[in-house]
Amino acid sequence: MDEGVVWIGLDLGLRRTQVCAIDHSGESVHEQDCVTSLAALQDALAIFPLRRIGLIAVEAGSGVHIVRKLRGAGFPVALFEARKASRFLGVRRNKTDASDARGLADLARLGRNTVSQVHLKSLQCQELRSQLAMRHKVVRLRVAMEGMLRSRLALYGRPLGPVHSAAGLKAQMAEALAQIEAEEGVDLSKDVGPLVQLCESLRSYLRGVDRNLAKEASQHPVCSRLMDVSGVGPICALSFYSAVEEPSRFERTSDVAAYLGLTPRRYQSGKVSFTRGITKTGNKLTRTHLVNAAIALSSRGSDSELKQWATTLQERIGSPRARVAVARKLAILLLTIWKTGVPFEPFPSKQFIGRQTAEEVYTFSCIPLID
C-alpha cells in the first residue's frame, strides 16, 4: 500500500467540525477543529493533495449539505450508515468529538468494506422526502388530536362518527357539544372548541399538501407510470421514487426489497436455523407507504392478477403476514416497471422483455413474511 495515503474522519457539527487524518498504519498525522463550512474544511485539508486522500468518512445524518459541497470540490467523501458507524465508534472508552473523528478515520481505513455506505440523494429528492416526512408527522398529529376529542366525548357517552372532512368534524362536534350541554348541563365548548379549530386547520393544511403532491406525481414521468399499479397512489409513488432515486443502483430488482427492510432475517448457529420477521432496515416511511398500498390493493384495488394472488395469500397465511408479502412484491414490481419501462398490465401475457417474460415480471414468487 502507498504509504502516502491518508484516511480522514470528519465529525460534522452544526457550527464546528473536528478533523482527524491518519496514515496507513493508523497513526494520527493531523487533527484540527474548524468552522463547519466548505472554505474552512478546504483550508484544513489543504495540507494533503487530493491524490493522497484515500477516503473521507462522515457519519450519515449530519452535514449532508457540506458533504455535497465537498464532493463537488472533488473530495472522495463516503457517508456511512449511522447505526453501524455508531457501533464502530462505540468501542472507544470516551466519546468526544475528537475521538469520533479519529474513529471515523479508522472506519475509512479499516471498515469501509464492512460498514454500509449511504447513497447521497440529490437536493430535489431530499426536499421531496422532507415534504413527505412533514406530511406524515402532521397526519399523526391530526389523528392524535381527533383521538383526544373522541375520548372527551366518550366520558359523556357520545361517540364521534367517521370523519371525512373538516366541515364534517365541525358539524359532529357542534351537535355533540350541544347535546351534552342540554342533557348534562356541562359546557365543553371552551375546552374543546380550540382543539376542534386546530383539527380543522390540520385537515385543511393536509388537503392542500395532498393536492400539491398529487399534482407533482401526475406530472412526473416516473411516478405517473408507477401509479398505474393498483393500490399505488401519489404518496406511495413519490415516496418510492425519492427512496430509490437511481434504479441502476440495484443490479437485481429483488434487491430493493432488502434495501427497504422487507426481507426476512435469518438466524443460524450450528444445527439451529430458522427465519425471523422482516429486517425493517432502510427507510421506515417508504416501507409504511408500501404496506398501506398493499392494504389498498387487497381491499379496494381493481381486479388484477396481483390482487388475486394477494387474496389467495391472505386466506392462506393471514392478513398481517400477507400485507407485508404484498408490499415486498409491490416494491419489486415498481422497480421493474421503472427499469424496463414496461407499463403495468392487470393480466399480463407472456411476452419477452429482455431476459424476462412479462409473466415473470408480474408473477414472481414471494416468500411469506412475518411483520
N, C-alpha and C positions, 0 to 999 in steps of 0.2 A: 504493500500500500504506500502511496505517496505520502511521505512524512510532512509535506507541506499543507496537507488538507486539514482544515479546521471545521469543527462542528459547533453550531451556535444554538443557544436556547434563549428565547425571549419570553419573559414573564410580563405580558402586556397588562397594564392597568389603565384606568380611565385617564389619569394625569401623568403617572410616572411609569417607566418601564425599566426592568432590570435586565441587563445583557450579560451573558456569560459565553465565552468561547473556549473550547478545549481542543487539544491536539489529538493525534491518532492513538496516543497512549492513555488518554483520559486526563491529562494534566491541564489545569486551567492556565490559559495564556492571556486572557483578557477578561476583566469584569468592569462593568460600568453601570451607573444609574443615570438615566436621562429622561427628558420630557417625551411623552408619547406623541410623537409627530414624525412624519416622514423625513423631514430635514434633520432632526436630531438623531434619528436612528441611522441615517446615511452617514452622518459625521462619526457616530460611534463605531460603525462597521467599516469606515474608510481605511483603516489600517490593514484590512485584508482585501486583496484583489478578488474579484468575483471568481476567478479560476481556482482560488484556494478554498472557497467555501463549499464544503460537501453538501450541507443541508442546514436550514434554519428551522428549528422546531418551535411551534406555537400550539398552545392548548386551544381546542375548538371552543367557541362561545365567547371569546374575548378579543376585542380589537379587530374585528373582521375587516373594517374599512382600512386599517393600517396594513393588514395582510394583502389586500387587493392592491394597495398603492406600492407595497414592496415588490410584489410580483410584476407590476407594471414597470418598475425600475430595473427589472432583470434579476432580482434576488431569488434563489431557489428556496421558497418557503413551503413548508408542509404543515397542514392542520391535522392534529392528532385527536382522536375521539377522547372527550373529556373524562368519561368514566374510566376507561382503561388507562389513560395517562395519569389520572389521579392515583391509581393503584401503583403504577410505576414510581411516582413521586413519593408515595406513602412509605417506602422503605427507609426513608431518611428520618432520623430521630427528631429533628427540629424542622418546623415548617416556617420558612421565611421567604420573602421574595427572592433573595439571593440564592437560597438553596433550591427553590423551584426552578429558577433559571438554569442552575447547574444540573438539576435533574433532567430538564428538557434537552439540554445539550447532550447528556448521556443517552437520552432517548433517541436523539437524532443519530448518534454514533452506533448504538447497540441495538435499539429496539425498533428501528424504522421499518423492518420487515415483519415485526411481530405485532405491534400495536396498530390498530386500524387507522387509516388516514381518512379524513373527511373531505368530500368534494365541496369546493367553494363555489357557491351558486352566484349567478350574475345578480347585479343590483336589482334588475327588474323582477327576478324570481323571488328574491328576498323581500322586496316590497309587497309582492303578492302574498307571500306566506305571512307577512306581518298583518295584512288585512284579514286573512283567514283566521289567524290566531286571535286577533282582536274581536272578530265576529263571534268566535267560539266562546270567548270569555263573557261577552255581553249576553249571549244566549243562556249561559249558565247563570248569570246574574238575574236575568228575567225569570227563569224557572224558579230560582230560589225566592225571589220576591213574590211571585204568584203563589208559591207554596206557603209562604207566611200568611198571605191573605186567606188561603183555604183553611189553615189552622185556626186563624182568628174566628172565622165564621163557624167552624166546627164546634167551637165552645158553646155556641147557641143553637146547635143542631141545624145549621143552614149550610147545605153543600154548595159548592161553586162548580157549575157545569163546565163542559168543554169550552175552551176559549179559543176563537179563531181570529180575532181582530181586537184592536184597541177599543173600538166602539162597542163590541160585544162585551168586553170585560167591564167597561164603564157602566153599561146598562145593567148587567147582572149584579154588580156591586151596589149600585144605587137602589135596586129593588130589594136586595138582601138587607141593606142597612136600614131601609125604611121599615121593613117587616120587623126587624129586631127592635127598633125604637118603639114601634107600635105595640108589640107583644111583650117585650121585656122591660121597656122603659129605659133602655140603655142607648146613649148616643155615641156611636163609634166613629162618626164622621171626622172628628178632629184627629183621631189617631190613625185611622185607616185612609182617610182622604189623600194625604200626601203620598202614601205608598201607591195608591191607585194611579195618581198622576205620574209617578215615576215609572210605573209599569207601562202606562200609555206612551210615555216618551221613549222607553226602550223598544217597544214594539214598532213605533213609527221610525225610529232610527234603523232598526233591523230591516224594516221593509225597504227603506232607501238603499241600504247596503246590498241587500239581496237583488234588488233591481239593477244596480250597477254591476254587480258580479255576473248576473245572468247576461247582461248585455256584452260584457267583456268576453265571456265564454262563447257566446254565439258568434262573435266576430273573430275569434281566434281560430286559425286554420287547424290546429291540432285538437283543441278542446271541443270544437264543434263536431268533429268526427267521433270523438270518444263518447259524446252524449247520445250518439245513435244506439249505444248499447242500452238495453232495457234496464232500468233501475239507476242508471248513472245520470245525475243531474249536473247543473253548473258548478255547484260547490265541490262535488267529488271530482269532476273533470279538472277543475283548476287546481285542486289540492294534489291530485296525482301528477299533473303536468309539472307543477312547481317543485314537487318532491324529487322527480326524476330528472327533469330539465334536459339531460343529454342521454337519449336511449342507447347510444353507442357504448355507453359505459358497461352495459350488460351484454356479455357475449352470448349468453343463453337467456331467453325470455323468462325462464323459470327462476332465474337468479333474483328477479325483482321481488319475489315473494319472501325470500330470505332477507333481502335488503329492508323490507318493511316489517319484518318480525312475524310473518305469517306461516312460518315453517316450524315443525315440532322439534323440541330439544331431545337429544339422545343422552342416556346415561349408561355407561358401560364400564364395568370393573370386574375382571376375572370372568366368571360364568354368568354374572348378572348383567342383563342388558334389557332395557325397556325404553319406551317412548313416553316423554312427558308432554306438558302443554306447549303451546307455541312460545317462541323465544321472546316476543314482544320487544325486540330491538328496533332500531330505526325510528322513524317519525310516528309518534303516537296519534297525532291529529289525522294524518292521512289514513292510518290504519282504521281509525274510528269512522272516517268517511266511507271507506270501502265496506266496512261491516254494515253501516247504515244503508249503503247502496244494495248490499246483499239482502237486507231485510225488505227494502222496497221492491226488489226484483221478485222475491218469493211471495209477497203479499198482494201487490197491485201491479206488477210488471206485465207487459203484454206477452202473449203466448210465444214461446220460442223453445228451441231445443235446450237452451241453457236453463230456462225456468223449469222445464220438465225434469231435467237432471237434478235441479235443486229440490224440487218437490219430492222426488223419489229418495234422495239422500236424507231429507228431513224426516221422512217416515221411517227410514232405516236406523238412523243414529241419533235422532232428536234435534230440536231446533238450535240449542246453544252450539253444538259442535258443527252442525250443518252450515250455519251462517258464517262461521269462520272459514270453513272449507270453500264456500261460495265466494267469500271475499278474496281468498287466495286465487281462485280461478279467475275472478274479475281482474285482479292485478295483472296476471299473466296475459289475459285476453286483451286488456287495454294496451299493454306494451307491444303485443303482437300487431295489433291494428296500427299503432303508431309507427313501428319499424317497417312494416310491409306496405302500408298504405292501402291495405285491403279493407273495404267497407264492411261493417257488421251485417251479417245475414242471420235472421232468426232461425232459418233452417238451411244451413249451408249444404251445397252439393260438393261432390268430390272433384275438385279442380286443383291442379297442381299450382302451387305458389312457391317458386324457387325449389327448396328442398322439402317443403312441407305441403301437404294437401290441405284444402280448406277444412276437411273433416278433422285433421289433426290440430289445426289452429283453434277450432271451436269446441272440440270434444276431447281434449287431452285428459288423461287420468288425473285424479286428485286424491291425495291421502286424507282420510277423515282426521280432522284435527280437534284438539281439545283447547278451549279458551281458558 
